[in-house]
Amino acid sequence: MNQGQTGLKTEFKRHKVFNAWYYSLFVNGQKTNIYYPEIPSTFFLVSQEKAEQEAELIKNLDIYPHDGNYENFDTCGTVYFDLSKAEKVNFQGDFYNTIYRCSGSSYETEDEQNKAMQEIKTKIAYWSQWTKAIDKNGKLLKNIGVKFYPYGYTVFFY
C-alpha cells in the first residue's frame, strides 16, 4: 500500500479468476483494470513489473482518468494527444510507441514535409492509448516526433 504526496492510496489486491490468481491495482479503494497474474506466463503478456510501473505513473499523477474515477481505469483506454508540438526527427521510433502512419504521398522535398508538419500540428490524435506514450522502462514519453520517408511518415512518442 502506498499513499504518496498525491493523496492517492494505491495497492495491489489478490483475487481469483476462474482457476488462477491475479493481483489488481486499487486506487483509493476503486478497482482499476491494471493487473497481473500471480504465476508469470509467456502466453499472458501482462507482467508484475509493467503493472507496478503503471501504478507508479498513477501515483505521480502522470496518467489519470479525466473524470477522477479510477474504477476500471486502464492504460489502454482512450486518451487525446495534442500534436501541436510535434517535431521532425531523423530517427525511427519504437513500433509500440507509434501513434499513426501515413503513406501514399510524396514527402521527398523539404517543402512537402513542411506542409505535412503544418497539417499534423493542427490535429489531435484520437483513440490513442496511454500505452503508446509509455516506454519499456515505464517512463511517460512527452515528445512527439515525425519521421519522414520518401512516400510516407510515422508519428510516434519518444
Rosetta constraint file for C-alpha pairs under 8 A:
AtomPair CA 1 CA 9 HARMONIC 6.82 0.50
AtomPair CA 1 CA 10 HARMONIC 5.60 0.50
AtomPair CA 1 CA 11 HARMONIC 4.45 0.50
AtomPair CA 1 CA 12 HARMONIC 7.43 0.50
AtomPair CA 2 CA 8 HARMONIC 7.77 0.50
AtomPair CA 2 CA 9 HARMONIC 5.58 0.50
AtomPair CA 2 CA 10 HARMONIC 5.31 0.50
AtomPair CA 2 CA 11 HARMONIC 6.53 0.50
AtomPair CA 3 CA 7 HARMONIC 5.73 0.50
AtomPair CA 3 CA 8 HARMONIC 5.35 0.50
AtomPair CA 3 CA 9 HARMONIC 4.43 0.50
AtomPair CA 3 CA 10 HARMONIC 6.47 0.50
AtomPair CA 3 CA 59 HARMONIC 7.94 0.50
AtomPair CA 4 CA 8 HARMONIC 6.50 0.50
AtomPair CA 4 CA 9 HARMONIC 7.46 0.50
AtomPair CA 4 CA 59 HARMONIC 6.79 0.50
AtomPair CA 6 CA 59 HARMONIC 6.63 0.50
AtomPair CA 6 CA 60 HARMONIC 7.00 0.50
AtomPair CA 6 CA 61 HARMONIC 7.35 0.50
AtomPair CA 8 CA 27 HARMONIC 6.51 0.50
AtomPair CA 8 CA 28 HARMONIC 5.97 0.50
AtomPair CA 8 CA 59 HARMONIC 6.42 0.50
AtomPair CA 9 CA 26 HARMONIC 7.91 0.50
AtomPair CA 9 CA 27 HARMONIC 5.57 0.50
AtomPair CA 9 CA 28 HARMONIC 4.84 0.50
AtomPair CA 9 CA 29 HARMONIC 7.57 0.50
AtomPair CA 10 CA 25 HARMONIC 6.83 0.50
AtomPair CA 10 CA 26 HARMONIC 5.58 0.50
AtomPair CA 10 CA 27 HARMONIC 4.57 0.50
AtomPair CA 10 CA 28 HARMONIC 6.33 0.50
AtomPair CA 10 CA 29 HARMONIC 7.89 0.50
AtomPair CA 10 CA 55 HARMONIC 7.40 0.50
AtomPair CA 10 CA 59 HARMONIC 7.42 0.50
AtomPair CA 11 CA 25 HARMONIC 5.65 0.50
AtomPair CA 11 CA 26 HARMONIC 5.36 0.50
AtomPair CA 11 CA 27 HARMONIC 6.81 0.50
AtomPair CA 12 CA 23 HARMONIC 5.53 0.50
AtomPair CA 12 CA 24 HARMONIC 5.16 0.50
AtomPair CA 12 CA 25 HARMONIC 4.38 0.50
AtomPair CA 12 CA 26 HARMONIC 6.06 0.50
AtomPair CA 12 CA 35 HARMONIC 7.97 0.50
AtomPair CA 13 CA 23 HARMONIC 5.13 0.50
AtomPair CA 13 CA 24 HARMONIC 5.41 0.50
AtomPair CA 13 CA 25 HARMONIC 6.53 0.50
AtomPair CA 13 CA 26 HARMONIC 7.17 0.50
AtomPair CA 14 CA 21 HARMONIC 6.74 0.50
AtomPair CA 14 CA 22 HARMONIC 5.59 0.50
AtomPair CA 14 CA 23 HARMONIC 4.37 0.50
AtomPair CA 14 CA 24 HARMONIC 6.60 0.50
AtomPair CA 15 CA 21 HARMONIC 5.68 0.50
AtomPair CA 15 CA 22 HARMONIC 5.46 0.50
AtomPair CA 15 CA 23 HARMONIC 6.25 0.50
AtomPair CA 15 CA 24 HARMONIC 7.58 0.50
AtomPair CA 16 CA 20 HARMONIC 5.70 0.50
AtomPair CA 16 CA 21 HARMONIC 4.46 0.50
AtomPair CA 16 CA 22 HARMONIC 6.11 0.50
AtomPair CA 17 CA 21 HARMONIC 6.15 0.50
AtomPair CA 17 CA 22 HARMONIC 7.06 0.50
AtomPair CA 20 CA 37 HARMONIC 7.59 0.50
AtomPair CA 20 CA 38 HARMONIC 7.73 0.50
AtomPair CA 21 CA 37 HARMONIC 6.13 0.50
AtomPair CA 21 CA 38 HARMONIC 5.47 0.50
AtomPair CA 21 CA 39 HARMONIC 7.71 0.50
AtomPair CA 22 CA 35 HARMONIC 6.77 0.50
AtomPair CA 22 CA 36 HARMONIC 5.66 0.50
AtomPair CA 22 CA 37 HARMONIC 4.30 0.50
AtomPair CA 22 CA 38 HARMONIC 5.19 0.50
AtomPair CA 23 CA 35 HARMONIC 5.41 0.50
AtomPair CA 23 CA 36 HARMONIC 5.50 0.50
AtomPair CA 23 CA 37 HARMONIC 6.32 0.50
AtomPair CA 23 CA 38 HARMONIC 6.72 0.50
AtomPair CA 24 CA 31 HARMONIC 6.88 0.50
AtomPair CA 24 CA 32 HARMONIC 6.93 0.50
AtomPair CA 24 CA 33 HARMONIC 7.08 0.50
AtomPair CA 24 CA 34 HARMONIC 5.88 0.50
AtomPair CA 24 CA 35 HARMONIC 4.20 0.50
AtomPair CA 24 CA 36 HARMONIC 6.76 0.50
AtomPair CA 25 CA 31 HARMONIC 6.13 0.50
AtomPair CA 25 CA 32 HARMONIC 5.68 0.50
AtomPair CA 25 CA 33 HARMONIC 7.30 0.50
AtomPair CA 25 CA 34 HARMONIC 5.58 0.50
AtomPair CA 25 CA 35 HARMONIC 5.99 0.50
AtomPair CA 25 CA 51 HARMONIC 7.98 0.50
AtomPair CA 25 CA 55 HARMONIC 7.29 0.50
AtomPair CA 26 CA 30 HARMONIC 5.12 0.50
AtomPair CA 26 CA 31 HARMONIC 4.42 0.50
AtomPair CA 26 CA 32 HARMONIC 5.76 0.50
AtomPair CA 27 CA 31 HARMONIC 6.60 0.50
AtomPair CA 27 CA 32 HARMONIC 7.07 0.50
AtomPair CA 27 CA 70 HARMONIC 6.39 0.50
AtomPair CA 30 CA 70 HARMONIC 5.90 0.50
AtomPair CA 30 CA 71 HARMONIC 5.04 0.50
AtomPair CA 30 CA 72 HARMONIC 7.92 0.50
AtomPair CA 31 CA 70 HARMONIC 7.04 0.50
AtomPair CA 31 CA 71 HARMONIC 5.24 0.50
AtomPair CA 31 CA 72 HARMONIC 6.10 0.50
AtomPair CA 32 CA 70 HARMONIC 5.86 0.50
AtomPair CA 32 CA 71 HARMONIC 5.06 0.50
AtomPair CA 32 CA 72 HARMONIC 4.08 0.50
AtomPair CA 32 CA 73 HARMONIC 4.77 0.50
AtomPair CA 32 CA 74 HARMONIC 6.55 0.50
AtomPair CA 33 CA 71 HARMONIC 7.71 0.50
AtomPair CA 33 CA 72 HARMONIC 4.66 0.50
AtomPair CA 33 CA 73 HARMONIC 5.53 0.50
AtomPair CA 33 CA 74 HARMONIC 5.06 0.50
AtomPair CA 34 CA 51 HARMONIC 6.16 0.50
AtomPair CA 34 CA 54 HARMONIC 7.79 0.50
AtomPair CA 34 CA 73 HARMONIC 7.45 0.50
AtomPair CA 34 CA 74 HARMONIC 6.08 0.50
AtomPair CA 34 CA 75 HARMONIC 7.46 0.50
AtomPair CA 35 CA 46 HARMONIC 7.44 0.50
AtomPair CA 35 CA 48 HARMONIC 7.70 0.50
AtomPair CA 35 CA 51 HARMONIC 6.03 0.50
AtomPair CA 36 CA 46 HARMONIC 5.58 0.50
AtomPair CA 36 CA 47 HARMONIC 5.46 0.50
AtomPair CA 36 CA 48 HARMONIC 5.40 0.50
AtomPair CA 36 CA 51 HARMONIC 6.50 0.50
AtomPair CA 37 CA 41 HARMONIC 7.93 0.50
AtomPair CA 37 CA 44 HARMONIC 7.99 0.50
AtomPair CA 37 CA 46 HARMONIC 7.49 0.50
AtomPair CA 37 CA 47 HARMONIC 7.22 0.50
AtomPair CA 37 CA 48 HARMONIC 7.47 0.50
AtomPair CA 40 CA 44 HARMONIC 7.45 0.50
AtomPair CA 40 CA 47 HARMONIC 6.85 0.50
AtomPair CA 41 CA 45 HARMONIC 7.06 0.50
AtomPair CA 46 CA 50 HARMONIC 6.80 0.50
AtomPair CA 46 CA 51 HARMONIC 7.30 0.50
AtomPair CA 47 CA 51 HARMONIC 6.28 0.50
AtomPair CA 48 CA 52 HARMONIC 6.06 0.50
AtomPair CA 49 CA 53 HARMONIC 6.18 0.50
AtomPair CA 50 CA 54 HARMONIC 6.25 0.50
AtomPair CA 50 CA 138 HARMONIC 7.06 0.50
AtomPair CA 51 CA 55 HARMONIC 6.20 0.50
AtomPair CA 52 CA 56 HARMONIC 6.19 0.50
AtomPair CA 53 CA 57 HARMONIC 6.40 0.50
AtomPair CA 53 CA 137 HARMONIC 7.82 0.50
AtomPair CA 53 CA 138 HARMONIC 5.10 0.50
AtomPair CA 54 CA 58 HARMONIC 6.33 0.50
AtomPair CA 54 CA 75 HARMONIC 7.61 0.50
AtomPair CA 54 CA 138 HARMONIC 6.84 0.50
AtomPair CA 55 CA 59 HARMONIC 6.21 0.50
AtomPair CA 56 CA 60 HARMONIC 6.19 0.50
AtomPair CA 57 CA 61 HARMONIC 6.16 0.50
AtomPair CA 57 CA 62 HARMONIC 5.09 0.50
AtomPair CA 57 CA 63 HARMONIC 5.86 0.50
AtomPair CA 57 CA 138 HARMONIC 7.78 0.50
AtomPair CA 57 CA 139 HARMONIC 7.85 0.50
AtomPair CA 57 CA 140 HARMONIC 7.59 0.50
AtomPair CA 58 CA 62 HARMONIC 5.95 0.50
AtomPair CA 58 CA 63 HARMONIC 5.27 0.50
AtomPair CA 58 CA 64 HARMONIC 6.12 0.50
AtomPair CA 62 CA 140 HARMONIC 7.15 0.50
AtomPair CA 63 CA 130 HARMONIC 7.74 0.50
AtomPair CA 64 CA 68 HARMONIC 7.07 0.50
AtomPair CA 64 CA 70 HARMONIC 7.71 0.50
AtomPair CA 65 CA 69 HARMONIC 6.12 0.50
AtomPair CA 65 CA 70 HARMONIC 6.40 0.50
AtomPair CA 65 CA 73 HARMONIC 6.67 0.50
AtomPair CA 69 CA 73 HARMONIC 7.46 0.50
AtomPair CA 73 CA 77 HARMONIC 7.38 0.50
AtomPair CA 75 CA 129 HARMONIC 6.69 0.50
AtomPair CA 75 CA 130 HARMONIC 5.10 0.50
AtomPair CA 75 CA 131 HARMONIC 5.79 0.50
AtomPair CA 76 CA 129 HARMONIC 4.93 0.50
AtomPair CA 76 CA 130 HARMONIC 5.82 0.50
AtomPair CA 76 CA 131 HARMONIC 5.90 0.50
AtomPair CA 77 CA 128 HARMONIC 7.81 0.50
AtomPair CA 77 CA 129 HARMONIC 5.63 0.50
AtomPair CA 77 CA 130 HARMONIC 6.90 0.50
AtomPair CA 78 CA 126 HARMONIC 7.56 0.50
AtomPair CA 78 CA 127 HARMONIC 4.99 0.50
AtomPair CA 78 CA 128 HARMONIC 5.80 0.50
AtomPair CA 78 CA 129 HARMONIC 5.56 0.50
AtomPair CA 78 CA 130 HARMONIC 7.63 0.50
AtomPair CA 79 CA 126 HARMONIC 6.83 0.50
AtomPair CA 79 CA 127 HARMONIC 6.11 0.50
AtomPair CA 79 CA 128 HARMONIC 5.73 0.50
AtomPair CA 79 CA 129 HARMONIC 5.89 0.50
AtomPair CA 79 CA 130 HARMONIC 6.70 0.50
AtomPair CA 80 CA 124 HARMONIC 6.39 0.50
AtomPair CA 80 CA 125 HARMONIC 5.68 0.50
AtomPair CA 80 CA 126 HARMONIC 5.18 0.50
AtomPair CA 80 CA 127 HARMONIC 6.72 0.50
AtomPair CA 80 CA 128 HARMONIC 6.56 0.50
AtomPair CA 81 CA 124 HARMONIC 5.43 0.50
AtomPair CA 81 CA 125 HARMONIC 5.06 0.50
AtomPair CA 81 CA 126 HARMONIC 6.99 0.50
AtomPair CA 81 CA 128 HARMONIC 7.59 0.50
AtomPair CA 82 CA 121 HARMONIC 7.97 0.50
AtomPair CA 82 CA 123 HARMONIC 6.82 0.50
AtomPair CA 82 CA 124 HARMONIC 4.72 0.50
AtomPair CA 82 CA 125 HARMONIC 6.61 0.50
AtomPair CA 83 CA 120 HARMONIC 6.61 0.50
AtomPair CA 83 CA 121 HARMONIC 5.02 0.50
AtomPair CA 83 CA 122 HARMONIC 6.86 0.50
AtomPair CA 83 CA 123 HARMONIC 5.85 0.50
AtomPair CA 83 CA 124 HARMONIC 5.65 0.50
AtomPair CA 83 CA 125 HARMONIC 6.97 0.50
AtomPair CA 83 CA 144 HARMONIC 7.06 0.50
AtomPair CA 84 CA 120 HARMONIC 7.42 0.50
AtomPair CA 84 CA 121 HARMONIC 3.99 0.50
AtomPair CA 84 CA 122 HARMONIC 5.96 0.50
AtomPair CA 84 CA 123 HARMONIC 7.13 0.50
AtomPair CA 85 CA 121 HARMONIC 6.63 0.50
AtomPair CA 85 CA 143 HARMONIC 7.79 0.50
AtomPair CA 85 CA 144 HARMONIC 7.00 0.50
AtomPair CA 86 CA 117 HARMONIC 7.80 0.50
AtomPair CA 86 CA 120 HARMONIC 7.59 0.50
AtomPair CA 86 CA 121 HARMONIC 6.24 0.50
AtomPair CA 86 CA 143 HARMONIC 7.15 0.50
AtomPair CA 86 CA 144 HARMONIC 4.77 0.50
AtomPair CA 86 CA 145 HARMONIC 5.53 0.50
AtomPair CA 86 CA 146 HARMONIC 6.81 0.50
AtomPair CA 87 CA 117 HARMONIC 7.74 0.50
AtomPair CA 87 CA 144 HARMONIC 6.49 0.50
AtomPair CA 87 CA 145 HARMONIC 5.09 0.50
AtomPair CA 87 CA 146 HARMONIC 5.99 0.50
AtomPair CA 88 CA 117 HARMONIC 7.70 0.50
AtomPair CA 88 CA 145 HARMONIC 5.66 0.50
AtomPair CA 88 CA 146 HARMONIC 4.73 0.50
AtomPair CA 88 CA 147 HARMONIC 6.10 0.50
AtomPair CA 88 CA 148 HARMONIC 7.70 0.50
AtomPair CA 89 CA 145 HARMONIC 5.68 0.50
AtomPair CA 89 CA 146 HARMONIC 5.75 0.50
AtomPair CA 89 CA 147 HARMONIC 5.45 0.50
AtomPair CA 90 CA 147 HARMONIC 6.06 0.50
AtomPair CA 90 CA 148 HARMONIC 7.94 0.50
AtomPair CA 91 CA 147 HARMONIC 6.66 0.50
AtomPair CA 92 CA 147 HARMONIC 6.47 0.50
AtomPair CA 93 CA 97 HARMONIC 6.89 0.50
AtomPair CA 93 CA 98 HARMONIC 7.00 0.50
AtomPair CA 93 CA 145 HARMONIC 7.86 0.50
AtomPair CA 93 CA 156 HARMONIC 6.06 0.50
AtomPair CA 93 CA 157 HARMONIC 7.13 0.50
AtomPair CA 93 CA 158 HARMONIC 6.59 0.50
AtomPair CA 94 CA 98 HARMONIC 6.73 0.50
AtomPair CA 94 CA 156 HARMONIC 7.68 0.50
AtomPair CA 94 CA 158 HARMONIC 7.93 0.50
AtomPair CA 96 CA 132 HARMONIC 6.10 0.50
AtomPair CA 97 CA 131 HARMONIC 7.52 0.50
AtomPair CA 97 CA 132 HARMONIC 4.28 0.50
AtomPair CA 97 CA 133 HARMONIC 5.98 0.50
AtomPair CA 97 CA 134 HARMONIC 7.39 0.50
AtomPair CA 97 CA 135 HARMONIC 7.32 0.50
AtomPair CA 97 CA 156 HARMONIC 5.53 0.50
AtomPair CA 97 CA 157 HARMONIC 5.41 0.50
AtomPair CA 97 CA 158 HARMONIC 7.43 0.50
AtomPair CA 98 CA 132 HARMONIC 6.46 0.50
AtomPair CA 98 CA 154 HARMONIC 7.01 0.50
AtomPair CA 98 CA 155 HARMONIC 5.98 0.50
AtomPair CA 98 CA 156 HARMONIC 4.11 0.50
AtomPair CA 98 CA 157 HARMONIC 6.48 0.50
AtomPair CA 99 CA 125 HARMONIC 7.35 0.50
AtomPair CA 99 CA 128 HARMONIC 6.69 0.50
AtomPair CA 99 CA 132 HARMONIC 6.77 0.50
AtomPair CA 99 CA 154 HARMONIC 7.72 0.50
AtomPair CA 99 CA 155 HARMONIC 5.53 0.50
AtomPair CA 99 CA 156 HARMONIC 5.09 0.50
AtomPair CA 99 CA 157 HARMONIC 7.29 0.50
AtomPair CA 100 CA 154 HARMONIC 6.09 0.50
AtomPair CA 100 CA 155 HARMONIC 5.49 0.50
AtomPair CA 100 CA 156 HARMONIC 7.13 0.50
AtomPair CA 101 CA 152 HARMONIC 7.38 0.50
AtomPair CA 101 CA 153 HARMONIC 5.82 0.50
AtomPair CA 101 CA 154 HARMONIC 4.43 0.50
AtomPair CA 101 CA 155 HARMONIC 6.22 0.50
AtomPair CA 102 CA 152 HARMONIC 5.23 0.50
AtomPair CA 102 CA 153 HARMONIC 5.40 0.50
AtomPair CA 102 CA 154 HARMONIC 6.49 0.50
AtomPair CA 103 CA 151 HARMONIC 5.71 0.50
AtomPair CA 103 CA 152 HARMONIC 3.94 0.50
AtomPair CA 103 CA 153 HARMONIC 6.55 0.50
AtomPair CA 104 CA 151 HARMONIC 5.60 0.50
AtomPair CA 104 CA 152 HARMONIC 6.16 0.50
AtomPair CA 105 CA 151 HARMONIC 5.19 0.50
AtomPair CA 105 CA 152 HARMONIC 6.17 0.50
AtomPair CA 106 CA 112 HARMONIC 7.28 0.50
AtomPair CA 106 CA 150 HARMONIC 5.85 0.50
AtomPair CA 106 CA 151 HARMONIC 4.59 0.50
AtomPair CA 106 CA 152 HARMONIC 6.80 0.50
AtomPair CA 107 CA 112 HARMONIC 5.25 0.50
AtomPair CA 107 CA 113 HARMONIC 5.44 0.50
AtomPair CA 107 CA 148 HARMONIC 6.70 0.50
AtomPair CA 107 CA 149 HARMONIC 6.46 0.50
AtomPair CA 107 CA 150 HARMONIC 5.09 0.50
AtomPair CA 107 CA 151 HARMONIC 5.59 0.50
AtomPair CA 107 CA 152 HARMONIC 6.36 0.50
AtomPair CA 107 CA 153 HARMONIC 7.96 0.50
AtomPair CA 108 CA 112 HARMONIC 6.90 0.50
AtomPair CA 108 CA 113 HARMONIC 7.38 0.50
AtomPair CA 108 CA 149 HARMONIC 7.14 0.50
AtomPair CA 108 CA 150 HARMONIC 4.74 0.50
AtomPair CA 108 CA 151 HARMONIC 7.24 0.50
AtomPair CA 109 CA 113 HARMONIC 6.38 0.50
AtomPair CA 110 CA 114 HARMONIC 6.08 0.50
AtomPair CA 111 CA 115 HARMONIC 6.25 0.50
AtomPair CA 112 CA 116 HARMONIC 6.29 0.50
AtomPair CA 113 CA 117 HARMONIC 6.13 0.50
AtomPair CA 113 CA 148 HARMONIC 7.25 0.50
AtomPair CA 114 CA 118 HARMONIC 6.28 0.50
AtomPair CA 115 CA 119 HARMONIC 6.48 0.50
AtomPair CA 116 CA 120 HARMONIC 6.13 0.50
AtomPair CA 117 CA 121 HARMONIC 6.06 0.50
AtomPair CA 118 CA 122 HARMONIC 6.68 0.50
AtomPair CA 119 CA 123 HARMONIC 6.97 0.50
AtomPair CA 128 CA 132 HARMONIC 7.22 0.50
AtomPair CA 129 CA 133 HARMONIC 7.44 0.50
AtomPair CA 130 CA 134 HARMONIC 6.63 0.50
AtomPair CA 131 CA 135 HARMONIC 7.91 0.50
AtomPair CA 132 CA 157 HARMONIC 7.06 0.50
AtomPair CA 133 CA 140 HARMONIC 5.71 0.50
AtomPair CA 133 CA 141 HARMONIC 5.08 0.50
AtomPair CA 133 CA 142 HARMONIC 7.16 0.50
AtomPair CA 133 CA 157 HARMONIC 5.75 0.50
AtomPair CA 133 CA 158 HARMONIC 7.79 0.50
AtomPair CA 134 CA 138 HARMONIC 5.74 0.50
AtomPair CA 134 CA 139 HARMONIC 5.55 0.50
AtomPair CA 134 CA 140 HARMONIC 4.61 0.50
AtomPair CA 134 CA 141 HARMONIC 5.80 0.50
AtomPair CA 135 CA 139 HARMONIC 5.48 0.50
AtomPair CA 135 CA 140 HARMONIC 6.53 0.50
AtomPair CA 135 CA 141 HARMONIC 6.68 0.50
AtomPair CA 141 CA 157 HARMONIC 5.94 0.50
AtomPair CA 141 CA 158 HARMONIC 5.50 0.50
AtomPair CA 142 CA 157 HARMONIC 6.73 0.50
AtomPair CA 142 CA 158 HARMONIC 6.89 0.50
AtomPair CA 143 CA 157 HARMONIC 5.60 0.50
AtomPair CA 143 CA 158 HARMONIC 5.38 0.50
AtomPair CA 144 CA 155 HARMONIC 6.89 0.50
AtomPair CA 144 CA 156 HARMONIC 5.61 0.50
AtomPair CA 144 CA 157 HARMONIC 4.62 0.50
AtomPair CA 144 CA 158 HARMONIC 6.21 0.50
AtomPair CA 145 CA 155 HARMONIC 5.75 0.50
AtomPair CA 145 CA 156 HARMONIC 5.43 0.50
AtomPair CA 145 CA 157 HARMONIC 6.19 0.50
AtomPair CA 145 CA 158 HARMONIC 6.77 0.50
AtomPair CA 146 CA 153 HARMONIC 6.61 0.50
AtomPair CA 146 CA 154 HARMONIC 5.62 0.50
AtomPair CA 146 CA 155 HARMONIC 4.59 0.50
AtomPair CA 146 CA 156 HARMONIC 6.56 0.50
AtomPair CA 147 CA 153 HARMONIC 5.45 0.50
AtomPair CA 147 CA 154 HARMONIC 5.36 0.50
AtomPair CA 147 CA 155 HARMONIC 6.70 0.50
AtomPair CA 148 CA 152 HARMONIC 6.11 0.50
AtomPair CA 148 CA 153 HARMONIC 4.31 0.50
AtomPair CA 148 CA 154 HARMONIC 6.72 0.50
AtomPair CA 149 CA 153 HARMONIC 5.57 0.50
